[in-house]
Amino acid sequence: MKIVLLAACLLICTDLSAQLQTMINDPKNSWVASFSTDSRLDLLGDDLVKEMFDQTKTDLSYGVDVMKLTECADIKLYEDDHALAFILMNAVKKKQIQIYSDSLCRYLTSLDIIEPPDTIYVPNPETSEMEPKFIRYYFEPTQIVLFRASQIAAYQPKTGKWIIKTLAVAPLIRLNGHNGKFIKFSPVFWIKVTERKVNMEDPNVTWAVRTRSKGIHSSYLTFSEIVEHKKTNDQTPRRHFLDKANTDPRMTLYSVDNWNVQKKLTLTERQSILSVYDTITIPDLTTEEKSVKVVKHATQADDVVQLRLVREWAWDNRKKELSVRLVGIAPMKDVNNDFGNFLYNQPLFYQRFD
């Protein structure tokens, strides 16, 4: 019996770390890294999140497309009421899903730990003496403001394809100091997720959104914030990907004009997108006159600091399962003004997986 329990424990502890090792061992992958992203999945959200994750104060609903939202017997859902937070907390309280204390989902936890009982002292109305009373501060789904995804990324140079897997997801709450000032966003618990493509016509799928990462309020793979686990090529995956997009006519990439219209880009169109034109002044040593010349060169790897992630999130109420599936990525190029100051990020094209 002890051997069976030990084997089950080892299976839980190694499940997600084994996925990472599998990607490292795959010879098709020349580069593997792990990273996490924080995303807003509701349309309104928390005031602090609005302030921190959307500095431009633009339309906050852009970047979150509600694909499906239906009521079910367990819970009523409304698009501006933290739908996924209510769904997960409902499933956790009914013990329909397992929750973990770490992003690799090695250690099981429970609401008894998340919502520990506390002792307060209250006066006895008859004796006026202070007596202990046990209470529990229940966690409210409306306290959840973001969702953190623990992910693995890999690059396959032969095909120029990015592989990004979401291993686990955690709802995040704000942690404030004694003075009431914000400290950080903290995970409440972690759950395992799948990458299953769901059928939106399935009545068991009660909630689904697509996140398209607008501005800085949603999720990107940021190359300066990753942990590399494998690198077998001197050329960075960014450089190789851009070179392949600029030279390989067999590569399939799409326009960023409209996600819902899948417009394939020709090699000539890709080369035009990746071309950068600079104006330089050249002095004539004989006449001392200056002439202006336009120089063309390709987008550099260092210009692409992020990959925009387009993902579909869906909840299957029968299976009690959250699916987080990558459906597209876009390399994001920094755009600067004439003085070299950063203005904004611009997507170059989409690689789609849907």
Secondary structure as GFF3:
##gff-version 3
##sequence-region A 1 354
A	DSSP	alpha_helix	2	25	.	.	.	ID=ss1
A	DSSP	beta_strand	31	39	.	.	.	ID=ss2
A	DSSP	alpha_helix	47	53	.	.	.	ID=ss3
A	DSSP	beta_strand	64	69	.	.	.	ID=ss4
A	DSSP	alpha_helix	83	93	.	.	.	ID=ss5
A	DSSP	beta_strand	99	100	.	.	.	ID=ss6
A	DSSP	beta_strand	108	109	.	.	.	ID=ss7
A	DSSP	alpha_helix	111	114	.	.	.	ID=ss8
A	DSSP	beta_strand	117	123	.	.	.	ID=ss9
A	DSSP	beta_strand	130	136	.	.	.	ID=ss10
A	DSSP	three_ten_helix	141	143	.	.	.	ID=ss11
A	DSSP	beta_strand	146	156	.	.	.	ID=ss12
A	DSSP	beta_strand	161	176	.	.	.	ID=ss13
A	DSSP	beta_strand	182	187	.	.	.	ID=ss14
A	DSSP	beta_strand	191	192	.	.	.	ID=ss15
A	DSSP	beta_strand	205	211	.	.	.	ID=ss16
A	DSSP	beta_strand	220	222	.	.	.	ID=ss17
A	DSSP	three_ten_helix	223	225	.	.	.	ID=ss18
A	DSSP	beta_strand	227	231	.	.	.	ID=ss19
A	DSSP	alpha_helix	237	247	.	.	.	ID=ss20
A	DSSP	alpha_helix	267	274	.	.	.	ID=ss21
A	DSSP	beta_strand	275	283	.	.	.	ID=ss22
A	DSSP	beta_strand	290	298	.	.	.	ID=ss23
A	DSSP	three_ten_helix	301	303	.	.	.	ID=ss24
A	DSSP	beta_strand	304	316	.	.	.	ID=ss25
A	DSSP	beta_strand	321	336	.	.	.	ID=ss26
A	DSSP	beta_strand	342	347	.	.	.	ID=ss27
A	DSSP	beta_strand	351	352	.	.	.	ID=ss28
###
